[in-house]
Amino acid sequence: MKENVLKIRDLSISFKTDSGIVNAVRGIRLDLFRGETLAIVGESGSGKSVTTKAIMGILSSNAILNEGSIVYSYKENELSHSVDLLTLSSKEMSQTIRGQRIAMVFQDPMTSLNPTMSIGKQVMEAMIYHYNYNKKEAFEKAVELLERVGIVDAEKRMKHYPHQLSGGMRQRVVIAIALSCEPDILICDEPTTALDVTIQAKILELIKDIQVERNISVIYITHDLGVVAKVADYVAVMYAGRIVEKGLINEVFYNPKHPYTWGLLLAMPDLDTTSEMLYAIPGTPPSTTQGIVGDAFAPRNRYALNIDFRIEPPLFDAGGSHRVATWLMDERAPKIEMPKELSQRIDKMKKEAGLV
């Protein structure tokens, strides 16, 4: 049996704004298992980061929790415990969960590092706060962590400030800080977006190595399906605050069922594409300020049915762990095949992965 470390059920979050109530997350259900990687994919504004901020307990003051639960399960002194993170106060989250049991790596290391504090102090801070390490113990552990994330001359770097390091090195420092209290869950919010391609690959490899070494669970927030293919065990595709497709990486990548997932996969650059222009999903995401009637993706979906504009689709069972929220999965719907260009691309991906 796989050990479930995080169980999200019917999570619904809104925000009060000058334009009205924005329904950012609309009833999502997700599971994260020990040692596995979950990737949450979607365009900007789809609700990916709001979901992870709810897990971390760092939602802004104008957030409204409509309903739902985020149950975190862990072991302490050989005893199993479960707690709904949404019931904890900000102080309780800070003292017992955030940084210690669940840590986060943000997109831009310059916004998560304090420019006025040395690298050493920032890596040592959480260990001193959560574990009451003395300065000598914290220093030794910090040097060890910096070496583990691939920073050369780690002891010398302890005295440096963020502006003295390259972008890749800063992101390695952020990862070291996140790992300093040996968390069960590591959340990576677009961790490689600000880095060049060669450094991206090294950072992804580093996170994967540490995950295997420490048996931690990882959540990736990204819009880059290339990253997802390299790191994920399980994928959830979000659109307008809702999960529209989820399943194991092979189920979603090699047998996508939702037209939005088709669009995301087609929009990935491909060296062998015969088209002169990159594919783009037509239209723009809907405003979630107003109540959405029917399928939120319907106005952008060339395969939309009449029912899509009236009734929101449930999550249909597509076999195995695969679930898809589109009326095209209904047994009464016309049979629509994925675009030919995408099926050819998937065949090529399968060959490259050695699956055929």
Secondary structure, DSSP 8 states (H G I E B T S, - for coil): ---EEEEEEEEEEEEEETTEEEEEEEEEEEEEETT-EEEEE-STTSSHHHHHHHHHT---TTEEEEEEEEEEEEEETTEEEEEEGGGS-HHHIIIIIBTTTEEEE-S-HHHHS-TTS-HHHHHHHHHHHHH---HHHHHHHHHHHHHHTT-TTHHHHTT--GGGS-HHHHHHHHHHHHHTT--SEEEEESTTTTS-HHHHHHHHHHHHHHHHHHT-EEEEEES-HHHHHHH-SEEEEEETTEEEEEEEHHHHHHS--SHHHHHHHHTS--TT---SS----SS----SSS---S-TTGGG-TT--GGGGTS----EE-STT-EE--GGGSTTS------HHHHHHHHHHHHHTT--
